[in-house]
Amino acid sequence: MERIEYVEAAKLTDIFAKTPRYFPGGNQAWRLMAGVGKLLKQAQKMQRSIETLQTQLEAREIKVAAGGGAVEVKVSAAGKFMALTLDPEFLKEDARLVSDTILSAVQDASRQAKELNDSEMQKVTSVFQMPGMF
């Protein structure tokens, strides 16, 4: 059996095509392997882009006010709640009104963070064409 120590990548195609008993599929197998390598590189690049985006989203803040500014919620674009500010005078209002207003502000902040996150993530992932994916 002939042993190959080192061969340039360009010559491997010829070797695969000429030795089908060792490499079933010959040239087709080589193309498939090259395609898988390209796919892996693309997936790694997309992973790095997503990690960078996640860091950026964690740093971006979204502020949402409700009740005429009596309630303010601050959330990161990654969805982490950072602050809740309440006007002390507003707390003197009916408990149900206070509760509903806070809930409304939190839900709105959460929705805005998710929409921004999804939008930015779509921009990053749409650049990469992954066969067989959505």
KOLLUM-283914 format. One record per atom (N, C-alpha, C): x negated, y negated, z negated; atom name; residue in one letter. Coordinates in Angstrom, 2 decimals. Layout:
<nodes>
+---------+---------+---------+------+------+
|       u |       v |       w | name | resn |
+---------+---------+---------+------+------+
|       X |       Y |       Z |   CA |    A |
...
+---------+---------+---------+------+------+
</nodes>
This chain:
<nodes>
+---------+---------+---------+------+------+
|       u |       v |       w | name | resn |
+---------+---------+---------+------+------+
|   -0.85 |    1.17 |    0.00 |    N |    M |
|    0.00 |    0.00 |    0.00 |   CA |    M |
|   -0.89 |   -1.24 |    0.00 |    C |    M |
|   -0.54 |   -2.17 |    0.80 |    N |    E |
|   -1.29 |   -3.41 |    0.93 |   CA |    E |
|   -0.87 |   -4.38 |   -0.16 |    C |    E |
|   -1.83 |   -5.00 |   -0.85 |    N |    R |
|   -1.53 |   -5.95 |   -1.92 |   CA |    R |
|   -1.81 |   -7.36 |   -1.42 |    C |    R |
|   -0.95 |   -8.27 |   -1.82 |    N |    I |
|   -1.11 |   -9.67 |   -1.45 |   CA |    I |
|   -1.40 |  -10.45 |   -2.71 |    C |    I |
|   -2.54 |  -11.08 |   -2.76 |    N |    E |
|   -2.92 |  -11.86 |   -3.94 |   CA |    E |
|   -2.29 |  -13.25 |   -3.90 |    C |    E |
|   -2.50 |  -13.95 |   -2.81 |    N |    Y |
|   -1.99 |  -15.31 |   -2.69 |   CA |    Y |
|   -1.71 |  -15.58 |   -1.22 |    C |    Y |
|   -0.57 |  -16.13 |   -0.95 |    N |    V |
|   -0.20 |  -16.48 |    0.42 |   CA |    V |
|    0.56 |  -17.79 |    0.36 |    C |    V |
|    0.31 |  -18.65 |    1.30 |    N |    E |
|    1.04 |  -19.91 |    1.36 |   CA |    E |
|    2.52 |  -19.63 |    1.59 |    C |    E |
|    3.35 |  -20.49 |    1.06 |    N |    A |
|    4.80 |  -20.30 |    1.16 |   CA |    A |
|    5.26 |  -20.20 |    2.60 |    C |    A |
|    4.65 |  -20.94 |    3.51 |    N |    A |
|    5.05 |  -20.92 |    4.91 |   CA |    A |
|    4.83 |  -19.54 |    5.53 |    C |    A |
|    3.82 |  -18.81 |    5.06 |    N |    K |
|    3.52 |  -17.50 |    5.61 |   CA |    K |
|    4.40 |  -16.41 |    5.01 |    C |    K |
|    5.01 |  -16.67 |    3.87 |    N |    L |
|    5.86 |  -15.67 |    3.22 |   CA |    L |
|    7.04 |  -15.28 |    4.09 |    C |    L |
|    7.58 |  -16.21 |    4.84 |    N |    T |
|    8.71 |  -15.90 |    5.71 |   CA |    T |
|    8.33 |  -14.81 |    6.69 |    C |    T |
|    7.14 |  -14.92 |    7.30 |    N |    D |
|    6.68 |  -13.90 |    8.24 |   CA |    D |
|    6.49 |  -12.56 |    7.56 |    C |    D |
|    5.94 |  -12.58 |    6.37 |    N |    I |
|    5.72 |  -11.32 |    5.64 |   CA |    I |
|    7.04 |  -10.65 |    5.33 |    C |    I |
|    8.02 |  -11.41 |    4.87 |    N |    F |
|    9.33 |  -10.84 |    4.56 |   CA |    F |
|    9.98 |  -10.26 |    5.80 |    C |    F |
|    9.88 |  -10.96 |    6.90 |    N |    A |
|   10.51 |  -10.51 |    8.14 |   CA |    A |
|    9.84 |   -9.25 |    8.68 |    C |    A |
|    8.53 |   -9.10 |    8.50 |    N |    K |
|    7.79 |   -7.97 |    9.08 |   CA |    K |
|    7.77 |   -6.74 |    8.18 |    C |    K |
|    8.14 |   -6.87 |    6.93 |    N |    T |
|    8.08 |   -5.73 |    6.00 |   CA |    T |
|    9.44 |   -5.49 |    5.36 |    C |    T |
|   10.42 |   -5.07 |    6.17 |    N |    P |
|   11.78 |   -4.90 |    5.66 |   CA |    P |
|   11.91 |   -3.82 |    4.59 |    C |    P |
|   11.03 |   -2.82 |    4.57 |    N |    R |
|   11.18 |   -1.77 |    3.56 |   CA |    R |
|   10.85 |   -2.30 |    2.16 |    C |    R |
|   10.01 |   -3.31 |    2.09 |    N |    Y |
|    9.69 |   -3.91 |    0.80 |   CA |    Y |
|   10.62 |   -5.06 |    0.44 |    C |    Y |
|   11.10 |   -5.72 |    1.47 |    N |    F |
|   11.98 |   -6.88 |    1.28 |   CA |    F |
|   13.23 |   -6.69 |    2.12 |    C |    F |
|   14.18 |   -5.90 |    1.65 |    N |    P |
|   15.40 |   -5.69 |    2.43 |   CA |    P |
|   16.06 |   -7.02 |    2.79 |    C |    P |
|   16.48 |   -7.13 |    4.00 |    N |    G |
|   17.11 |   -8.37 |    4.45 |   CA |    G |
|   16.13 |   -9.29 |    5.12 |    C |    G |
|   14.86 |   -9.01 |    4.96 |    N |    G |
|   13.81 |   -9.78 |    5.64 |   CA |    G |
|   13.97 |  -11.27 |    5.47 |    C |    G |
|   14.07 |  -11.94 |    6.57 |    N |    N |
|   14.13 |  -13.40 |    6.61 |   CA |    N |
|   15.38 |  -13.93 |    5.91 |    C |    N |
|   16.46 |  -13.20 |    5.97 |    N |    Q |
|   17.69 |  -13.66 |    5.31 |   CA |    Q |
|   17.51 |  -13.71 |    3.80 |    C |    Q |
|   16.83 |  -12.72 |    3.24 |    N |    A |
|   16.58 |  -12.72 |    1.79 |   CA |    A |
|   15.73 |  -13.92 |    1.39 |    C |    A |
|   14.74 |  -14.24 |    2.21 |    N |    W |
|   13.87 |  -15.38 |    1.92 |   CA |    W |
|   14.67 |  -16.68 |    1.94 |    C |    W |
|   15.54 |  -16.80 |    2.91 |    N |    R |
|   16.37 |  -18.02 |    2.99 |   CA |    R |
|   17.28 |  -18.13 |    1.77 |    C |    R |
|   17.83 |  -16.99 |    1.36 |    N |    L |
|   18.70 |  -16.99 |    0.18 |   CA |    L |
|   17.91 |  -17.42 |   -1.06 |    C |    L |
|   16.69 |  -16.88 |   -1.19 |    N |    M |
|   15.85 |  -17.25 |   -2.34 |   CA |    M |
|   15.51 |  -18.74 |   -2.30 |    C |    M |
|   15.21 |  -19.25 |   -1.13 |    N |    A |
|   14.89 |  -20.67 |   -1.00 |   CA |    A |
|   16.12 |  -21.51 |   -1.35 |    C |    A |
|   17.30 |  -21.05 |   -0.95 |    N |    G |
|   18.54 |  -21.76 |   -1.27 |   CA |    G |
|   18.81 |  -21.78 |   -2.77 |    C |    G |
|   18.52 |  -20.68 |   -3.43 |    N |    V |
|   18.70 |  -20.61 |   -4.88 |   CA |    V |
|   17.72 |  -21.56 |   -5.57 |    C |    V |
|   16.50 |  -21.59 |   -5.09 |    N |    G |
|   15.50 |  -22.51 |   -5.66 |   CA |    G |
|   15.94 |  -23.96 |   -5.51 |    C |    G |
|   16.46 |  -24.28 |   -4.34 |    N |    K |
|   16.94 |  -25.65 |   -4.10 |   CA |    K |
|   18.12 |  -25.97 |   -5.03 |    C |    K |
|   19.00 |  -25.01 |   -5.20 |    N |    L |
|   20.15 |  -25.19 |   -6.07 |   CA |    L |
|   19.71 |  -25.41 |   -7.51 |    C |    L |
|   18.72 |  -24.63 |   -7.96 |    N |    L |
|   18.21 |  -24.80 |   -9.32 |   CA |    L |
|   17.58 |  -26.18 |   -9.53 |    C |    L |
|   16.82 |  -26.64 |   -8.55 |    N |    K |
|   16.21 |  -27.97 |   -8.65 |   CA |    K |
|   17.30 |  -29.04 |   -8.72 |    C |    K |
|   18.33 |  -28.87 |   -7.91 |    N |    Q |
|   19.43 |  -29.84 |   -7.90 |   CA |    Q |
|   20.16 |  -29.82 |   -9.24 |    C |    Q |
|   20.37 |  -28.64 |   -9.81 |    N |    A |
|   21.04 |  -28.53 |  -11.11 |   CA |    A |
|   20.19 |  -29.18 |  -12.21 |    C |    A |
|   18.87 |  -29.00 |  -12.15 |    N |    Q |
|   17.99 |  -29.62 |  -13.15 |   CA |    Q |
|   18.02 |  -31.14 |  -13.04 |    C |    Q |
|   18.04 |  -31.63 |  -11.80 |    N |    K |
|   18.10 |  -33.08 |  -11.59 |   CA |    K |
|   19.43 |  -33.62 |  -12.11 |    C |    K |
|   20.52 |  -32.89 |  -11.87 |    N |    M |
|   21.83 |  -33.33 |  -12.35 |   CA |    M |
|   21.84 |  -33.32 |  -13.88 |    C |    M |
|   21.24 |  -32.31 |  -14.50 |    N |    Q |
|   21.19 |  -32.23 |  -15.95 |   CA |    Q |
|   20.45 |  -33.44 |  -16.53 |    C |    Q |
|   19.33 |  -33.82 |  -15.91 |    N |    R |
|   18.59 |  -34.99 |  -16.39 |   CA |    R |
|   19.42 |  -36.26 |  -16.24 |    C |    R |
|   20.14 |  -36.37 |  -15.12 |    N |    S |
|   21.00 |  -37.54 |  -14.90 |   CA |    S |
|   22.12 |  -37.61 |  -15.94 |    C |    S |
|   22.70 |  -36.47 |  -16.26 |    N |    I |
|   23.77 |  -36.43 |  -17.25 |   CA |    I |
|   23.25 |  -36.81 |  -18.63 |    C |    I |
|   22.06 |  -36.30 |  -18.98 |    N |    E |
|   21.47 |  -36.63 |  -20.28 |   CA |    E |
|   21.19 |  -38.13 |  -20.39 |    C |    E |
|   20.68 |  -38.72 |  -19.31 |    N |    T |
|   20.43 |  -40.16 |  -19.29 |   CA |    T |
|   21.73 |  -40.92 |  -19.44 |    C |    T |
|   22.75 |  -40.50 |  -18.71 |    N |    L |
|   24.06 |  -41.16 |  -18.79 |   CA |    L |
|   24.64 |  -41.05 |  -20.20 |    C |    L |
|   24.53 |  -39.89 |  -20.83 |    N |    Q |
|   25.06 |  -39.72 |  -22.17 |   CA |    Q |
|   24.39 |  -40.68 |  -23.15 |    C |    Q |
|   23.10 |  -40.88 |  -23.00 |    N |    T |
|   22.38 |  -41.83 |  -23.86 |   CA |    T |
|   22.90 |  -43.24 |  -23.63 |    C |    T |
|   23.12 |  -43.59 |  -22.37 |    N |    Q |
|   23.64 |  -44.93 |  -22.04 |   CA |    Q |
|   25.05 |  -45.11 |  -22.58 |    C |    Q |
|   25.87 |  -44.08 |  -22.48 |    N |    L |
|   27.25 |  -44.17 |  -22.97 |   CA |    L |
|   27.31 |  -44.31 |  -24.49 |    C |    L |
|   26.39 |  -43.67 |  -25.18 |    N |    E |
|   26.34 |  -43.80 |  -26.64 |   CA |    E |
|   26.02 |  -45.23 |  -27.06 |    C |    E |
|   25.27 |  -45.94 |  -26.21 |    N |    A |
|   24.87 |  -47.32 |  -26.54 |   CA |    A |
|   25.94 |  -48.35 |  -26.16 |    C |    A |
|   26.83 |  -47.99 |  -25.24 |    N |    R |
|   27.88 |  -48.94 |  -24.82 |   CA |    R |
|   29.02 |  -48.95 |  -25.83 |    C |    R |
|   29.48 |  -50.15 |  -26.17 |    N |    E |
|   30.56 |  -50.30 |  -27.13 |   CA |    E |
|   31.83 |  -50.80 |  -26.47 |    C |    E |
|   32.93 |  -50.29 |  -26.94 |    N |    I |
|   34.25 |  -50.73 |  -26.49 |   CA |    I |
|   34.97 |  -51.26 |  -27.72 |    C |    I |
|   35.50 |  -52.47 |  -27.62 |    N |    K |
|   36.26 |  -53.06 |  -28.73 |   CA |    K |
|   37.72 |  -53.16 |  -28.30 |    C |    K |
|   38.58 |  -52.71 |  -29.18 |    N |    V |
|   40.01 |  -52.76 |  -28.92 |   CA |    V |
|   40.68 |  -53.44 |  -30.10 |    C |    V |
|   41.52 |  -54.41 |  -29.79 |    N |    A |
|   42.25 |  -55.13 |  -30.84 |   CA |    A |
|   43.75 |  -54.83 |  -30.69 |    C |    A |
|   44.42 |  -54.83 |  -31.82 |    N |    A |
|   45.87 |  -54.62 |  -31.83 |   CA |    A |
|   46.47 |  -55.50 |  -32.93 |    C |    A |
|   47.76 |  -55.70 |  -32.85 |    N |    G |
|   48.44 |  -56.51 |  -33.87 |   CA |    G |
|   47.97 |  -57.95 |  -33.85 |    C |    G |
|   47.73 |  -58.48 |  -32.66 |    N |    G |
|   47.30 |  -59.87 |  -32.54 |   CA |    G |
|   45.91 |  -60.10 |  -33.11 |    C |    G |
|   45.08 |  -59.05 |  -33.12 |    N |    G |
|   43.72 |  -59.17 |  -33.62 |   CA |    G |
|   43.57 |  -58.76 |  -35.08 |    C |    G |
|   44.69 |  -58.36 |  -35.70 |    N |    A |
|   44.64 |  -57.96 |  -37.11 |   CA |    A |
|   43.90 |  -56.63 |  -37.30 |    C |    A |
|   43.89 |  -55.83 |  -36.25 |    N |    V |
|   43.19 |  -54.53 |  -36.29 |   CA |    V |
|   42.22 |  -54.51 |  -35.13 |    C |    V |
|   40.97 |  -54.17 |  -35.44 |    N |    E |
|   39.97 |  -54.05 |  -34.38 |   CA |    E |
|   39.24 |  -52.72 |  -34.55 |    C |    E |
|   39.14 |  -51.98 |  -33.45 |    N |    V |
|   38.45 |  -50.70 |  -33.45 |   CA |    V |
|   37.28 |  -50.81 |  -32.49 |    C |    V |
|   36.12 |  -50.34 |  -32.95 |    N |    K |
|   34.94 |  -50.33 |  -32.09 |   CA |    K |
|   34.54 |  -48.86 |  -31.91 |    C |    K |
|   34.39 |  -48.46 |  -30.65 |    N |    V |
|   34.05 |  -47.08 |  -30.31 |   CA |    V |
|   32.97 |  -47.10 |  -29.22 |    C |    V |
|   32.09 |  -46.09 |  -29.25 |    N |    S |
|   31.09 |  -46.00 |  -28.18 |   CA |    S |
|   31.77 |  -45.38 |  -26.96 |    C |    S |
|   31.18 |  -45.59 |  -25.79 |    N |    A |
|   31.74 |  -45.02 |  -24.56 |   CA |    A |
|   31.62 |  -43.50 |  -24.57 |    C |    A |
|   30.80 |  -42.96 |  -25.48 |    N |    A |
|   30.69 |  -41.51 |  -25.62 |   CA |    A |
|   31.82 |  -40.96 |  -26.49 |    C |    A |
|   32.62 |  -41.85 |  -27.10 |    N |    G |
|   33.78 |  -41.43 |  -27.89 |   CA |    G |
|   33.57 |  -41.45 |  -29.39 |    C |    G |
|   32.43 |  -41.93 |  -29.85 |    N |    K |
|   32.16 |  -41.97 |  -31.29 |   CA |    K |
|   32.74 |  -43.26 |  -31.87 |    C |    K |
|   33.59 |  -43.10 |  -32.90 |    N |    F |
|   34.16 |  -44.28 |  -33.55 |   CA |    F |
|   33.10 |  -44.91 |  -34.43 |    C |    F |
|   32.94 |  -46.24 |  -34.28 |    N |    M |
|   31.86 |  -46.93 |  -34.97 |   CA |    M |
|   32.35 |  -47.87 |  -36.06 |    C |    M |
|   33.52 |  -48.46 |  -35.86 |    N |    A |
|   34.00 |  -49.41 |  -36.87 |   CA |    A |
|   35.51 |  -49.60 |  -36.75 |    C |    A |
|   36.09 |  -49.91 |  -37.89 |    N |    L |
|   37.50 |  -50.28 |  -37.98 |   CA |    L |
|   37.55 |  -51.51 |  -38.86 |    C |    L |
|   38.07 |  -52.60 |  -38.31 |    N |    T |
|   38.15 |  -53.85 |  -39.06 |   CA |    T |
|   39.62 |  -54.22 |  -39.20 |    C |    T |
|   40.01 |  -54.53 |  -40.44 |    N |    L |
|   41.39 |  -54.91 |  -40.72 |   CA |    L |
|   41.43 |  -56.28 |  -41.36 |    C |    L |
|   42.35 |  -57.12 |  -40.91 |    N |    D |
|   42.56 |  -58.43 |  -41.52 |   CA |    D |
|   43.25 |  -58.20 |  -42.88 |    C |    D |
|   42.66 |  -58.71 |  -43.96 |    N |    P |
|   43.26 |  -58.50 |  -45.29 |   CA |    P |
|   44.71 |  -58.98 |  -45.38 |    C |    P |
|   45.05 |  -60.03 |  -44.68 |    N |    E |
|   46.44 |  -60.53 |  -44.70 |   CA |    E |
|   47.39 |  -59.55 |  -44.04 |    C |    E |
|   46.88 |  -58.85 |  -43.03 |    N |    F |
|   47.71 |  -57.88 |  -42.31 |   CA |    F |
|   48.08 |  -56.71 |  -43.22 |    C |    F |
|   47.20 |  -56.38 |  -44.14 |    N |    L |
|   47.45 |  -55.26 |  -45.05 |   CA |    L |
|   48.62 |  -55.53 |  -45.99 |    C |    L |
|   49.04 |  -56.80 |  -46.08 |    N |    K |
|   50.19 |  -57.15 |  -46.92 |   CA |    K |
|   51.52 |  -56.86 |  -46.23 |    C |    K |
|   51.43 |  -56.54 |  -44.94 |    N |    E |
|   52.64 |  -56.24 |  -44.17 |   CA |    E |
|   53.18 |  -54.86 |  -44.56 |    C |    E |
|   54.31 |  -54.52 |  -43.97 |    N |    D |
|   54.94 |  -53.22 |  -44.20 |   CA |    D |
|   53.96 |  -52.09 |  -43.87 |    C |    D |
|   53.90 |  -51.09 |  -44.72 |    N |    A |
|   52.95 |  -49.98 |  -44.55 |   CA |    A |
|   53.13 |  -49.26 |  -43.22 |    C |    A |
|   54.36 |  -49.10 |  -42.79 |    N |    R |
|   54.63 |  -48.41 |  -41.52 |   CA |    R |
|   54.09 |  -49.23 |  -40.35 |    C |    R |
|   54.25 |  -50.55 |  -40.38 |    N |    L |
|   53.74 |  -51.42 |  -39.33 |   CA |    L |
|   52.21 |  -51.36 |  -39.29 |    C |    L |
|   51.59 |  -51.40 |  -40.46 |    N |    V |
|   50.13 |  -51.32 |  -40.53 |   CA |    V |
|   49.64 |  -49.99 |  -39.96 |    C |    V |
|   50.27 |  -48.92 |  -40.38 |    N |    S |
|   49.90 |  -47.58 |  -39.92 |   CA |    S |
|   50.07 |  -47.43 |  -38.41 |    C |    S |
|   51.20 |  -47.87 |  -37.88 |    N |    D |
|   51.46 |  -47.77 |  -36.44 |   CA |    D |
|   50.47 |  -48.61 |  -35.64 |    C |    D |
|   50.14 |  -49.78 |  -36.14 |    N |    T |
|   49.21 |  -50.66 |  -35.44 |   CA |    T |
|   47.81 |  -50.06 |  -35.40 |    C |    T |
|   47.38 |  -49.52 |  -36.53 |    N |    I |
|   46.05 |  -48.88 |  -36.58 |   CA |    I |
|   46.02 |  -47.67 |  -35.64 |    C |    I |
|   47.04 |  -46.85 |  -35.69 |    N |    L |
|   47.11 |  -45.68 |  -34.83 |   CA |    L |
|   47.08 |  -46.08 |  -33.36 |    C |    L |
|   47.81 |  -47.11 |  -33.02 |    N |    S |
|   47.84 |  -47.60 |  -31.64 |   CA |    S |
|   46.46 |  -48.06 |  -31.18 |    C |    S |
|   45.75 |  -48.79 |  -32.04 |    N |    A |
|   44.41 |  -49.27 |  -31.70 |   CA |    A |
|   43.44 |  -48.12 |  -31.53 |    C |    A |
|   43.50 |  -47.14 |  -32.41 |    N |    V |
|   42.61 |  -45.98 |  -32.34 |   CA |    V |
|   42.89 |  -45.17 |  -31.06 |    C |    V |
|   44.15 |  -44.94 |  -30.76 |    N |    Q |
|   44.50 |  -44.19 |  -29.55 |   CA |    Q |
|   44.06 |  -44.93 |  -28.28 |    C |    Q |
|   44.24 |  -46.26 |  -28.26 |    N |    D |
|   43.83 |  -47.06 |  -27.11 |   CA |    D |
|   42.31 |  -47.02 |  -26.93 |    C |    D |
|   41.59 |  -47.14 |  -28.04 |    N |    A |
|   40.12 |  -47.10 |  -27.97 |   CA |    A |
|   39.65 |  -45.74 |  -27.47 |    C |    A |
|   40.27 |  -44.69 |  -27.97 |    N |    S |
|   39.91 |  -43.34 |  -27.56 |   CA |    S |
|   40.18 |  -43.13 |  -26.07 |    C |    S |
|   41.32 |  -43.62 |  -25.60 |    N |    R |
|   41.68 |  -43.49 |  -24.18 |   CA |    R |
|   40.69 |  -44.25 |  -23.30 |    C |    R |
|   40.36 |  -45.49 |  -23.69 |    N |    Q |
|   39.43 |  -46.28 |  -22.90 |   CA |    Q |
|   38.05 |  -45.65 |  -22.85 |    C |    Q |
|   37.59 |  -45.11 |  -23.97 |    N |    A |
|   36.28 |  -44.45 |  -24.01 |   CA |    A |
|   36.27 |  -43.22 |  -23.10 |    C |    A |
|   37.33 |  -42.43 |  -23.15 |    N |    K |
|   37.42 |  -41.24 |  -22.31 |   CA |    K |
|   37.45 |  -41.61 |  -20.83 |    C |    K |
|   38.24 |  -42.62 |  -20.48 |    N |    E |
|   38.32 |  -43.04 |  -19.08 |   CA |    E |
|   36.96 |  -43.53 |  -18.57 |    C |    E |
|   36.27 |  -44.32 |  -19.38 |    N |    L |
|   34.96 |  -44.82 |  -18.98 |   CA |    L |
|   33.96 |  -43.67 |  -18.86 |    C |    L |
|   33.98 |  -42.78 |  -19.83 |    N |    N |
|   33.09 |  -41.62 |  -19.82 |   CA |    N |
|   33.35 |  -40.77 |  -18.58 |    C |    N |
|   34.60 |  -40.45 |  -18.32 |    N |    D |
|   34.95 |  -39.63 |  -17.15 |   CA |    D |
|   34.56 |  -40.31 |  -15.85 |    C |    D |
|   34.79 |  -41.60 |  -15.76 |    N |    S |
|   34.46 |  -42.36 |  -14.56 |   CA |    S |
|   32.96 |  -42.36 |  -14.29 |    C |    S |
|   32.18 |  -42.62 |  -15.33 |    N |    E |
|   30.72 |  -42.65 |  -15.17 |   CA |    E |
|   30.17 |  -41.25 |  -14.88 |    C |    E |
|   30.73 |  -40.24 |  -15.51 |    N |    M |
|   30.29 |  -38.87 |  -15.28 |   CA |    M |
|   30.61 |  -38.44 |  -13.85 |    C |    M |
|   31.75 |  -38.86 |  -13.35 |    N |    Q |
|   32.14 |  -38.54 |  -11.97 |   CA |    Q |
|   31.15 |  -39.14 |  -10.98 |    C |    Q |
|   30.70 |  -40.36 |  -11.26 |    N |    K |
|   29.71 |  -41.00 |  -10.39 |   CA |    K |
|   28.43 |  -40.19 |  -10.31 |    C |    K |
|   27.99 |  -39.68 |  -11.46 |    N |    V |
|   26.73 |  -38.91 |  -11.51 |   CA |    V |
|   26.90 |  -37.56 |  -10.83 |    C |    V |
|   27.96 |  -36.85 |  -11.16 |    N |    T |
|   28.12 |  -35.49 |  -10.64 |   CA |    T |
|   28.54 |  -35.45 |   -9.19 |    C |    T |
|   29.19 |  -36.49 |   -8.69 |    N |    S |
|   29.63 |  -36.47 |   -7.29 |   CA |    S |
|   28.46 |  -36.60 |   -6.32 |    C |    S |
|   27.32 |  -37.07 |   -6.80 |    N |    V |
|   26.13 |  -37.20 |   -5.96 |   CA |    V |
|   25.59 |  -35.82 |   -5.59 |    C |    V |
|   25.81 |  -34.85 |   -6.47 |    N |    F |
|   25.27 |  -33.51 |   -6.26 |   CA |    F |
|   26.33 |  -32.61 |   -5.65 |    C |    F |
|   25.98 |  -31.98 |   -4.56 |    N |    Q |
|   26.89 |  -31.06 |   -3.89 |   CA |    Q |
|   26.55 |  -29.63 |   -4.32 |    C |    Q |
|   27.35 |  -29.07 |   -5.19 |    N |    M |
|   27.11 |  -27.71 |   -5.69 |   CA |    M |
|   28.06 |  -26.76 |   -4.97 |    C |    M |
|   27.55 |  -25.86 |   -4.15 |    N |    P |
|   28.43 |  -24.91 |   -3.45 |   CA |    P |
|   29.22 |  -24.06 |   -4.44 |    C |    P |
|   30.48 |  -23.85 |   -4.12 |    N |    G |
|   31.31 |  -23.01 |   -4.97 |   CA |    G |
|   31.85 |  -23.71 |   -6.20 |    C |    G |
|   31.52 |  -24.98 |   -6.36 |    N |    M |
|   32.04 |  -25.72 |   -7.50 |   CA |    M |
|   33.17 |  -26.60 |   -7.03 |    C |    M |
|   34.14 |  -26.78 |   -7.83 |    N |    F |
|   35.34 |  -27.61 |   -7.59 |   CA |    F |
|   35.26 |  -28.33 |   -6.31 |    C |    F |
+---------+---------+---------+------+------+
</nodes>
